[in-house]
Structures are given as C-alpha cells and as structure tokens.
Amino acid sequence: MEFAHDERTEALMVELTDFMESHVYPAELGYAEELASMENTHAFTDSPTMKRLQAEARRRGLWNLFLPGTEGAGLTNLQYAPLAEITGRSKFLAPAALNCSAPDTGNMELLSMFGTEEQKRQWLEPLLEGEIRSAFAMTEPDVASSDATNVETRIERDGDDYVINGRKWFISGAMNPNCKLFIVMGKTDPSAHRHRQQSQILVPRDTPGVKVVRAMEVLGYSDNHSGGHAEVLFENVRVPVGNLIGGEGEGFAIAQARLGPGRIHHCMRAIGMAERAIDMMCARADERVAFGKQLSEQGVIRDWIAESRVRIEQLRLMVLKTAWLMDTVGNKGAHTEIQAIKIATPAAVEWIIDKAIQIHGAGGLSQDFILAESAAYVRTLRFADGPDEVHKNALARNELKAQRARREASAQRSVQPVG
C-alpha cells in the first residue's frame, strides 16, 4: 500500500479544501438559520444556500465523488477516503453539497450495481443529477433489526404486481419532500433459507398506501440536514414486478453489498468530524484561562489533545488500509477490516468530541457550537449499518475460526515424518 496520495487525489484535495474554506464554512450559520425558517425544515435541498453550494461544487468538478466507474467521478475507495474526510469537517452541509451524502450514496451504489437499465434511467440518473432524494427502508420497530433476517415486512407476488405490507422506522431522508423513492427490504418467501427470504423493491413515494407517519428524533435532534428520520407505513402498496431489484431472495446479499461501502464512508466522514473537534479543542484551550493559566497549559487538557491526535492517526491508517483492500481484493476480502473500522471509529470519535465539549464548558452543550449535534450524530453510528455488538461478535467468530485453522495446520506439520 502506498501512503502518498496520487496526483488526481492531491488535486481534488486542494480544490475541495478551497471550496470548504471559501464557501462551506462561511455558509454554515446562514444555512442553519435558513432551515429553521423554512416551513418544512427537512427540505434542505430547497435551501438557497444548498442550491448555491451544489452549483459551485459541480462547477469545480466535485460532484458524485463517492461513486466509482463512469457513472460517478471514477475514484477508487482509496482516492475518495481523504476527500470524504474533508467533507466530514462540515458533515451537516458539505456531503450534501457534493451529492455525496447518505442514504443516497448507498442507494445510488445499489442501483448502479444491481439495477436494470430501466431502473437506472428512472431513478439513478435523477439521483446522480441531484434532482431527487431517496431512502432505504430496512429497520423495523417490532423486531431486532440488528439481524436483518428478522424483517417482517411482506412483499407478495400478485399477478404482475408485488403487494407490500409492513412498518419501518428511523428511515433516513424520508421526511424530505424531495425524497421520491423508497428502496424497501422485506420477505418474499418466509419458508426459504433465512438468508434467501428477503428481497428489495423500488417503491415510489407517491404510491397509494405509502404513509410517512412521523419524524423520529435522535437524542433530541431532528436531523434536518439529511432530510430527517421517519416512521413509514406500507399498507397494501402495489408496485409492478419490474420494480424488484435483482431476483427474489437476493435482498440480504444486496443489503450487505450496499452496507460495506456505506460503513467506510461513515468512518471517513467521522474522522473529519474528529479533526474539526480537535481544531476547536485547541483554539478554545488557548483562549480560556482557569486557575491562573490557560487551559492549554493544564496537564489534563494536554493529555486529551495528545490522546485525540493518537486516536485519529490510528483510525486514519485503519480506514486507508480498508479502502485499499476494498480496491484490491474486493469488499468481501476486506470484510474483517470493514468490521474493525466500524467498531473502532465511532467509539474513538465519540471520545474526542466528548473531550472537545468538556473543554468548551457549558457552551459545548449548546447550539452555539457544532459539538453537541456532532456528538448526537456520531452516537448513532454505533447503530447505523449494524450495532457494535453484531460486528464484534462476527469479528471474534472469524478470528476464532482462523486461529483454530492455524493451530490445526501447525499440529499437522508437527506430525509429518522426517526424511
């Protein structure tokens, strides 16, 4: 693995950093005020600030950077990693300005990998243009959704249609009126093998029977910046057979393919959030005096700052290695590393932001700084795309299996006759 970025990545990093400093950071306060004054606070894509930033991002060639291949910017995971980190420094504004925000990124990747030509024409193309938004409906309130095979929403064939019935919640982006598409995961054959029961299907928002019930808050925040989270009810929703993604029974495998890149994107942006928190931590420590000296002269504060830097450098190397493996051996080959960064990154970034809040005192808890909302967001990452405990269990299971295989191979070698 090369530790230096290639020329294209370096050029994009320079361009993106300039965009952040000249356009994004100065717009943060005004953007928040715009959202607060809008009739629908979740319709962030209608914000004049967002429209202006998106136009500027497109002009600079900073559009759809997340998507490899000819449909996107054609970057590898390793090339995209430092760019996603930069956008994470203004997580609530920059990713959407570049059309690189969840859940649309994962949905666009899913459509790119598994969609038919007609599905791509109808849905992927307007998503790539930023004309519409989308949501991924998997999590359910009535089952433990950390095990995706538990989903109870039914997708039943009826002639040339599928009929969908079920209830979902914490569906990101669904409160945005520009969210025109739900990708719904449900069961087509409950009697099949547990990983072959599920399918995924495209459901236009305006289909009869689709009801967005309510907004879901996250630690008191409504997450207007990504279109909110919602509880969504599907009652006898009828869509054509051609809306199925892939084949019946392929929904679980498709979900795993979608979630792999999504997990590393979350980690990339979270590192950027941590970097911004360290910036704020150091600035505040130099500004404030307590007990006769600057906070930056206090031993405990210096310990937090040093520990924060160490943790970020560790995370960044782990994420870059994972991105490199995804590029060279594929998502399946990088599965262990994807799990490891998904476990390590949210916990470490949560710790760093917590220390930044502590240094800011009561102000760190307020709306005057981005730290409180950042803390709420990063806490959700310990659930998003699978809770910590699920990843730890799988990681430990694979480690035990690998270690047993090594011991068995060593034992076999030791009993081989000599000569």
HELIX and SHEET records of a PDB file:
HELIX    1   1 GLU A    7  PHE A   19  1                                  13    
HELIX    2   2 MET A   20  VAL A   24  3                                   5    
HELIX    3   3 TYR A   25  SER A   37  1                                  13    
HELIX    4   4 PHE A   44  ASP A   46  5                                   3    
HELIX    5   5 PRO A   48  ARG A   59  1                                  12    
HELIX    6   6 ASN A   77  GLY A   88  1                                  12    
HELIX    7   7 ALA A   94  ALA A   97  1                                   4    
HELIX    8   8 ASP A  104  PHE A  114  1                                  11    
HELIX    9   9 GLU A  117  GLN A  119  1                                   3    
HELIX   10  10 LYS A  120  LEU A  124  3                                   5    
HELIX   11  11 GLU A  125  LEU A  128  1                                   4    
HELIX   12  12 ALA A  148  ASN A  150  5                                   3    
HELIX   13  13 ASN A  224  SER A  226  5                                   3    
HELIX   14  14 VAL A  241  ASN A  243  5                                   3    
HELIX   15  15 GLY A  251  GLU A  287  1                                  37    
HELIX   16  16 LEU A  295  GLU A  297  5                                   3    
HELIX   17  17 GLY A  299  GLY A  333  1                                  35    
HELIX   18  18 HIS A  335  HIS A  360  1                                  26    
HELIX   19  19 GLY A  361  LEU A  365  5                                   5    
HELIX   20  20 LEU A  371  THR A  380  1                                  10    
HELIX   21  21 ASP A  388  SER A  414  1                                  27    
SHEET    1   A 4 ARG A 133  ALA A 137  0                                        
SHEET    2   A 4 CYS A 179  LYS A 187  1                                        
SHEET    3   A 4 GLN A 198  PRO A 204 -1                                        
SHEET    4   A 4 LEU A 244  ILE A 245 -1                                        
SHEET    1   B 4 ARG A 154  ASP A 158  0                                        
SHEET    2   B 4 ASP A 161  SER A 172 -1                                        
SHEET    3   B 4 HIS A 229  PRO A 240 -1                                        
SHEET    4   B 4 VAL A 210  MET A 216 -1                                        
SHEET    1   C 2 VAL A 289  ALA A 290  0                                        
SHEET    2   C 2 LYS A 293  GLN A 294 -1                                        
END                                                                             
